[in-house]
Amino acid sequence: RRYEKNFFLYQDPASLTEAMTYVDRVKALYLAHEEEILRFKEGLKTTEFRETLEQYRQLIIPIQAMLPQHSLKSGSPVFAPLEDSMRRLGQKLLEITQGWAEEERLKIDTLFQQAMYLFIISVVGFLVFGIVLAFYISRLLVRPLVQMQQAMEKIAHGDFTPLPEPEFRVEEFHPLFQAFNR
Protein backbone atom coordinates (compact mmCIF):
# COMPACT_ATOMS: atom_id res chain seq x y z
CA ARG A 1 0.00 0.00 0.00
CA ARG A 2 2.97 2.31 0.46
CA TYR A 3 3.66 2.34 -3.28
CA GLU A 4 0.01 2.99 -4.03
CA LYS A 5 0.03 5.97 -1.68
CA ASN A 6 3.32 7.28 -3.09
CA PHE A 7 1.93 7.07 -6.61
CA PHE A 8 -1.22 9.05 -5.86
CA LEU A 9 0.38 11.43 -3.37
CA TYR A 10 3.64 12.28 -5.19
CA GLN A 11 2.59 11.40 -8.75
CA ASP A 12 5.55 9.03 -8.98
CA PRO A 13 5.12 6.52 -11.86
CA ALA A 14 8.04 4.45 -10.50
CA SER A 15 5.98 3.79 -7.36
CA LEU A 16 3.21 2.35 -9.51
CA THR A 17 5.71 0.08 -11.26
CA GLU A 18 7.09 -0.98 -7.89
CA ALA A 19 3.53 -1.64 -6.66
CA MET A 20 2.93 -3.94 -9.63
CA THR A 21 6.21 -5.77 -8.98
CA TYR A 22 5.26 -6.18 -5.34
CA VAL A 23 1.76 -7.45 -6.21
CA ASP A 24 3.27 -9.99 -8.63
CA ARG A 25 5.67 -11.23 -5.93
CA VAL A 26 2.85 -11.52 -3.39
CA LYS A 27 0.72 -13.38 -5.92
CA ALA A 28 3.55 -15.80 -6.73
CA LEU A 29 4.23 -16.45 -3.03
CA TYR A 30 0.55 -16.88 -2.26
CA LEU A 31 -0.01 -19.29 -5.14
CA ALA A 32 3.06 -21.29 -4.13
CA HIS A 33 1.75 -21.64 -0.57
CA GLU A 34 -2.01 -21.31 -1.04
CA GLU A 35 -2.76 -24.89 -0.01
CA GLU A 36 -0.83 -24.54 3.28
CA ILE A 37 -2.35 -21.13 4.01
CA LEU A 38 -5.91 -22.24 3.41
CA ARG A 39 -5.48 -25.46 5.35
CA PHE A 40 -4.97 -23.45 8.54
CA LYS A 41 -7.57 -20.78 7.82
CA GLU A 42 -10.88 -22.14 9.01
CA GLY A 43 -13.98 -20.48 7.63
CA LEU A 44 -12.02 -18.51 5.03
CA LYS A 45 -13.50 -18.12 1.62
CA THR A 46 -10.89 -20.02 -0.34
CA THR A 47 -10.53 -17.48 -3.12
CA GLU A 48 -11.14 -14.17 -1.34
CA PHE A 49 -7.50 -13.13 -1.01
CA ARG A 50 -6.50 -14.34 -4.48
CA GLU A 51 -9.47 -12.64 -6.14
CA THR A 52 -8.96 -9.36 -4.28
CA LEU A 53 -5.25 -9.39 -5.13
CA GLU A 54 -6.08 -9.99 -8.79
CA GLN A 55 -8.62 -7.16 -8.79
CA TYR A 56 -5.99 -4.89 -7.25
CA ARG A 57 -3.51 -5.94 -9.94
CA GLN A 58 -6.08 -5.37 -12.69
CA LEU A 59 -6.57 -1.79 -11.44
CA ILE A 60 -2.86 -1.03 -11.77
CA ILE A 61 -2.74 -2.10 -15.44
CA PRO A 62 -5.16 0.58 -16.80
CA ILE A 63 -3.53 3.25 -14.66
CA GLN A 64 -0.15 2.35 -16.14
CA ALA A 65 -1.69 2.44 -19.63
CA MET A 66 -3.17 5.92 -19.03
CA LEU A 67 0.02 7.43 -17.63
CA PRO A 68 1.51 8.62 -20.92
CA GLN A 69 -1.80 10.20 -21.99
CA HIS A 70 -2.85 11.97 -18.76
CA SER A 71 -0.99 14.10 -16.31
CA LEU A 72 -1.10 13.09 -12.69
CA LYS A 73 -2.84 15.79 -10.75
CA SER A 74 -4.22 15.20 -7.32
CA GLY A 75 -7.90 14.54 -7.65
CA SER A 76 -7.69 14.17 -11.44
CA PRO A 77 -11.12 13.07 -12.69
CA VAL A 78 -9.53 10.31 -14.80
CA PHE A 79 -7.68 8.69 -11.88
CA ALA A 80 -10.15 9.50 -9.06
CA PRO A 81 -12.44 6.46 -9.49
CA LEU A 82 -9.47 4.16 -9.95
CA GLU A 83 -7.76 5.66 -6.92
CA ASP A 84 -10.84 5.05 -4.75
CA SER A 85 -11.17 1.47 -5.98
CA MET A 86 -7.47 0.83 -5.52
CA ARG A 87 -7.50 2.19 -1.96
CA ARG A 88 -10.62 0.17 -1.12
CA LEU A 89 -9.10 -3.07 -2.46
CA GLY A 90 -5.78 -2.33 -0.75
CA GLN A 91 -7.64 -1.87 2.53
CA LYS A 92 -9.50 -5.14 1.96
CA LEU A 93 -6.21 -6.99 1.36
CA LEU A 94 -4.83 -5.45 4.52
CA GLU A 95 -7.88 -6.51 6.54
CA ILE A 96 -7.65 -10.09 5.23
CA THR A 97 -3.97 -10.40 6.15
CA GLN A 98 -4.50 -8.74 9.52
CA GLY A 99 -7.26 -11.28 10.18
CA TRP A 100 -4.81 -14.06 9.34
CA ALA A 101 -2.21 -12.58 11.67
CA GLU A 102 -4.78 -12.32 14.47
CA GLU A 103 -5.81 -15.95 13.96
CA GLU A 104 -2.18 -17.03 14.16
CA ARG A 105 -1.63 -14.99 17.33
CA LEU A 106 -4.67 -16.62 18.93
CA LYS A 107 -3.42 -20.09 17.98
CA ILE A 108 0.02 -19.30 19.38
CA ASP A 109 -1.53 -17.96 22.60
CA THR A 110 -3.62 -21.12 22.93
CA LEU A 111 -0.57 -23.33 22.41
CA PHE A 112 1.41 -21.27 24.93
CA GLN A 113 -1.38 -21.58 27.51
CA GLN A 114 -1.53 -25.34 26.96
CA ALA A 115 2.25 -25.57 27.34
CA MET A 116 2.12 -23.57 30.58
CA TYR A 117 -0.69 -25.78 31.87
CA LEU A 118 1.32 -28.92 31.11
CA PHE A 119 4.41 -27.38 32.70
CA ILE A 120 2.54 -26.54 35.89
CA ILE A 121 1.00 -30.03 36.05
CA SER A 122 4.45 -31.56 35.52
CA VAL A 123 6.02 -29.43 38.25
CA VAL A 124 3.24 -30.30 40.69
CA GLY A 125 3.53 -33.98 39.77
CA PHE A 126 7.28 -33.99 40.31
CA LEU A 127 6.88 -32.15 43.60
CA VAL A 128 4.34 -34.68 44.87
CA PHE A 129 6.53 -37.55 43.69
CA GLY A 130 9.59 -35.95 45.33
CA ILE A 131 7.76 -35.44 48.63
CA VAL A 132 6.49 -39.04 48.69
CA LEU A 133 9.94 -40.35 47.82
CA ALA A 134 11.61 -38.17 50.47
CA PHE A 135 9.07 -39.32 53.07
CA TYR A 136 9.68 -42.99 52.22
CA ILE A 137 13.49 -42.62 52.29
CA SER A 138 13.42 -40.68 55.57
CA ARG A 139 11.25 -43.37 57.21
CA LEU A 140 13.62 -46.03 55.91
CA LEU A 141 16.60 -44.23 57.43
CA VAL A 142 14.94 -43.23 60.71
CA ARG A 143 13.35 -46.63 61.53
CA PRO A 144 16.62 -48.23 62.81
CA LEU A 145 17.28 -45.19 64.99
CA VAL A 146 13.80 -45.45 66.48
CA GLN A 147 14.39 -49.16 67.16
CA MET A 148 17.71 -48.29 68.82
CA GLN A 149 16.00 -45.66 70.96
CA GLN A 150 13.33 -48.16 72.05
CA ALA A 151 16.04 -50.71 72.93
CA MET A 152 17.88 -48.13 75.05
CA GLU A 153 14.67 -47.35 76.90
CA LYS A 154 14.25 -51.09 77.59
CA ILE A 155 17.80 -51.25 78.94
CA ALA A 156 17.09 -48.23 81.11
CA HIS A 157 14.18 -50.21 82.61
CA GLY A 158 16.34 -53.28 83.12
CA ASP A 159 15.38 -55.38 80.05
CA PHE A 160 18.59 -56.68 78.42
CA THR A 161 17.04 -58.78 75.66
CA PRO A 162 18.88 -58.54 72.35
CA LEU A 163 17.50 -56.32 69.60
CA PRO A 164 15.94 -58.05 66.62
CA GLU A 165 17.83 -57.66 63.36
CA PRO A 166 16.48 -54.72 61.38
CA GLU A 167 14.12 -55.61 58.54
CA PHE A 168 16.15 -53.65 56.03
CA ARG A 169 19.90 -53.83 56.28
CA VAL A 170 21.26 -50.32 56.26
CA GLU A 171 25.04 -50.48 56.19
CA GLU A 172 25.51 -47.69 58.70
CA PHE A 173 23.17 -49.17 61.31
CA HIS A 174 23.77 -52.91 60.99
CA PRO A 175 27.18 -52.87 62.79
CA LEU A 176 25.61 -50.71 65.50
CA PHE A 177 22.88 -53.32 66.10
CA GLN A 178 25.44 -56.13 66.19
CA ALA A 179 27.58 -54.26 68.72
CA PHE A 180 24.57 -53.42 70.83
CA ASN A 181 23.47 -57.10 70.95
CA ARG A 182 26.88 -58.36 72.24
C-alpha positions in Angstrom: 0.0 0.0 0.0 3.0 2.3 0.5 3.7 2.3 -3.3 0.0 3.0 -4.0 0.0 6.0 -1.7 3.3 7.3 -3.1 1.9 7.1 -6.6 -1.2 9.0 -5.9 0.4 11.4 -3.4 3.6 12.3 -5.2 2.6 11.4 -8.7 5.6 9.0 -9.0 5.1 6.5 -11.9 8.0 4.5 -10.5 6.0 3.8 -7.4 3.2 2.3 -9.5 5.7 0.1 -11.3 7.1 -1.0 -7.9 3.5 -1.6 -6.7 2.9 -3.9 -9.6 6.2 -5.8 -9.0 5.3 -6.2 -5.3 1.8 -7.5 -6.2 3.3 -10.0 -8.6 5.7 -11.2 -5.9 2.8 -11.5 -3.4 0.7 -13.4 -5.9 3.6 -15.8 -6.7 4.2 -16.4 -3.0 0.6 -16.9 -2.3 0.0 -19.3 -5.1 3.1 -21.3 -4.1 1.7 -21.6 -0.6 -2.0 -21.3 -1.0 -2.8 -24.9 0.0 -0.8 -24.5 3.3 -2.4 -21.1 4.0 -5.9 -22.2 3.4 -5.5 -25.5 5.4 -5.0 -23.4 8.5 -7.6 -20.8 7.8 -10.9 -22.1 9.0 -14.0 -20.5 7.6 -12.0 -18.5 5.0 -13.5 -18.1 1.6 -10.9 -20.0 -0.3 -10.5 -17.5 -3.1 -11.1 -14.2 -1.3 -7.5 -13.1 -1.0 -6.5 -14.3 -4.5 -9.5 -12.6 -6.1 -9.0 -9.4 -4.3 -5.3 -9.4 -5.1 -6.1 -10.0 -8.8 -8.6 -7.2 -8.8 -6.0 -4.9 -7.2 -3.5 -5.9 -9.9 -6.1 -5.4 -12.7 -6.6 -1.8 -11.4 -2.9 -1.0 -11.8 -2.7 -2.1 -15.4 -5.2 0.6 -16.8 -3.5 3.2 -14.7 -0.1 2.4 -16.1 -1.7 2.4 -19.6 -3.2 5.9 -19.0 0.0 7.4 -17.6 1.5 8.6 -20.9 -1.8 10.2 -22.0 -2.8 12.0 -18.8 -1.0 14.1 -16.3 -1.1 13.1 -12.7 -2.8 15.8 -10.8 -4.2 15.2 -7.3 -7.9 14.5 -7.7 -7.7 14.2 -11.4 -11.1 13.1 -12.7 -9.5 10.3 -14.8 -7.7 8.7 -11.9 -10.2 9.5 -9.1 -12.4 6.5 -9.5 -9.5 4.2 -10.0 -7.8 5.7 -6.9 -10.8 5.0 -4.8 -11.2 1.5 -6.0 -7.5 0.8 -5.5 -7.5 2.2 -2.0 -10.6 0.2 -1.1 -9.1 -3.1 -2.5 -5.8 -2.3 -0.8 -7.6 -1.9 2.5 -9.5 -5.1 2.0 -6.2 -7.0 1.4 -4.8 -5.4 4.5 -7.9 -6.5 6.5 -7.6 -10.1 5.2 -4.0 -10.4 6.1 -4.5 -8.7 9.5 -7.3 -11.3 10.2 -4.8 -14.1 9.3 -2.2 -12.6 11.7 -4.8 -12.3 14.5 -5.8 -16.0 14.0 -2.2 -17.0 14.2 -1.6 -15.0 17.3 -4.7 -16.6 18.9 -3.4 -20.1 18.0 0.0 -19.3 19.4 -1.5 -18.0 22.6 -3.6 -21.1 22.9 -0.6 -23.3 22.4 1.4 -21.3 24.9 -1.4 -21.6 27.5 -1.5 -25.3 27.0 2.3 -25.6 27.3 2.1 -23.6 30.6 -0.7 -25.8 31.9 1.3 -28.9 31.1 4.4 -27.4 32.7 2.5 -26.5 35.9 1.0 -30.0 36.1 4.4 -31.6 35.5 6.0 -29.4 38.3 3.2 -30.3 40.7 3.5 -34.0 39.8 7.3 -34.0 40.3 6.9 -32.2 43.6 4.3 -34.7 44.9 6.5 -37.6 43.7 9.6 -35.9 45.3 7.8 -35.4 48.6 6.5 -39.0 48.7 9.9 -40.4 47.8 11.6 -38.2 50.5 9.1 -39.3 53.1 9.7 -43.0 52.2 13.5 -42.6 52.3 13.4 -40.7 55.6 11.2 -43.4 57.2 13.6 -46.0 55.9 16.6 -44.2 57.4 14.9 -43.2 60.7 13.3 -46.6 61.5 16.6 -48.2 62.8 17.3 -45.2 65.0 13.8 -45.4 66.5 14.4 -49.2 67.2 17.7 -48.3 68.8 16.0 -45.7 71.0 13.3 -48.2 72.1 16.0 -50.7 72.9 17.9 -48.1 75.1 14.7 -47.3 76.9 14.2 -51.1 77.6 17.8 -51.2 78.9 17.1 -48.2 81.1 14.2 -50.2 82.6 16.3 -53.3 83.1 15.4 -55.4 80.1 18.6 -56.7 78.4 17.0 -58.8 75.7 18.9 -58.5 72.3 17.5 -56.3 69.6 15.9 -58.0 66.6 17.8 -57.7 63.4 16.5 -54.7 61.4 14.1 -55.6 58.5 16.2 -53.7 56.0 19.9 -53.8 56.3 21.3 -50.3 56.3 25.0 -50.5 56.2 25.5 -47.7 58.7 23.2 -49.2 61.3 23.8 -52.9 61.0 27.2 -52.9 62.8 25.6 -50.7 65.5 22.9 -53.3 66.1 25.4 -56.1 66.2 27.6 -54.3 68.7 24.6 -53.4 70.8 23.5 -57.1 70.9 26.9 -58.4 72.2 
